[in-house]
Amino acid sequence: MLIRLDSALPTPLFEQLASALRSAIIDGRVIGGERLPAARQLASSLGLNVHTVLRAYRLLRDEGLIELHRGRGAVVVVRIGGHAALAGAIHDLVDEAKLHDLPEGALLALVSAAYRSSPSSPSVLRTAPTRYS
């Protein structure tokens, strides 16, 4: 798994790391039951402080994506069905946004607004809007 962090960005390094790991978990590059690198090992390979890695791991734990076990490390939670469909939809959404030159911040705002306004019940299905030429 390739992880790229940029200390010049305003986003804290722990959030960048958590985002990279989250993406790898959601799109299936890291599978349920797989052990993530030990915090010390990952910190050393990325040139980070171990507490930065632990903070990213705790964030992922709080999101329910990994479990942390003292002395045994971080393990990706097994999820039935995974998130392959979600990852595909996200990639399609990003591709569509780039096609229309939508800035990243605007896309994130749209997704955030849609998430907040969506009904809490997953049984509600939305139909795709019809496009007219």
N, C-alpha and C positions, 0 to 999 in steps of 0.2 A: 504494500500500500504506500503510495507516494503522498506525502504531506508537505504542502507548501505554506509557509507563514511569511508575512511581510511586516517587519517591525515599523515600517514607515507609514502603515495604514493607521487610521485613528481607532480601529477596532482592536480591543485588547487581545493579546496573544492567546489567552486561555479561550476566548470566544472563537478565534480563528481555528484553533485546534479542535474545539468541540464541534464546530461546523464541518470541518474536514472529516472527522470521525463519524458524525451523524450522517453525512452524505454517503460514506462508505457502507454504513449499516443499512440505510434505507434502500440504496440501490443494489444491495446484495454482494458487494465486494468483500464484505465481512459478514459471515453468516451466524445465525443463532448458535450459541454454545461455544463459539470461538473465543479464545482468550486473547485479550488485547496485550500489547507489550507492557512489561512492568513499568511503572511510572519513572523509576530511576533510569532504566534503559532508554525509554522514549525521550526523556528529558536530555540525556546525554547525546543521543543521536540527532536531536533537533537544536541542541545548544540552548536549552531552556533550563530554568530553575525547576526542580522537582515539584515545587508547590504550584507552579503554573499548570503542569500536567495534572496534578491531583485536583485542582480547581475545575479543569475541563472534565475530568472523569466524574466529579461530583455533580456537575451540571447534567451530564448524560444520565447519571443514575437518577437524578430528580425527574428527568423526562421519561424514565422507565425504559430506556434503551439498553442500559447495562446494569449489572449487579457488581458491587464491590465486596470483596472478601479479604479481610485482613490476612496477609501472608500468602494469599493465593492469587491476588490481583483482580483485574476487571474482566468480566465475562459478558459477552453479548447475550441478551435475553432471547430465548427461543420464542419466536412468534409464528404461529400457524399462518401460512399463506404469505408471510413476509410483506414487504411494501413495494414489490416490483411494479404493480399497477400505479401506485402513487408516484414512484420515481419516474415512470414513463410519462405520466401526466404533467409532472413538474418540468421535465425536459421539454415536452411539447409546448408548455406555457412559456418557458424562457425563449425557445426558438421563435414563437409567434411574436413575443414582445420585441425581440431583436429585429425581426423582419419589419416591424412598424416603428423602429427607432425609439422605442419607449425606454426612457432611462431606468436604471436599476431601482432607484429610490421610488419612482412612480409605480413600478411593478410591485415592489414590496408593500407600498401603501394600498394598492388595489387588493392584493392578497390578504393583507391584514384586515381591511374593511370587510371583505367577503367572509373571512373566517369569523369575525365578530358578529356579523348579521346572519350567519347560517343557523338554521334550527339545530338544537342539540341532539335531536334524534337522527341517527344514521339511516333510518328507514325512509326518510323523505328523499325522493329522487327529483333532480332538476333536469329539465330537458335543455339540450343545447340550443342556443339562439339560432334562428334561421338567418342566413345571409342572403341578401338580394343583390344582384348585380346591377 
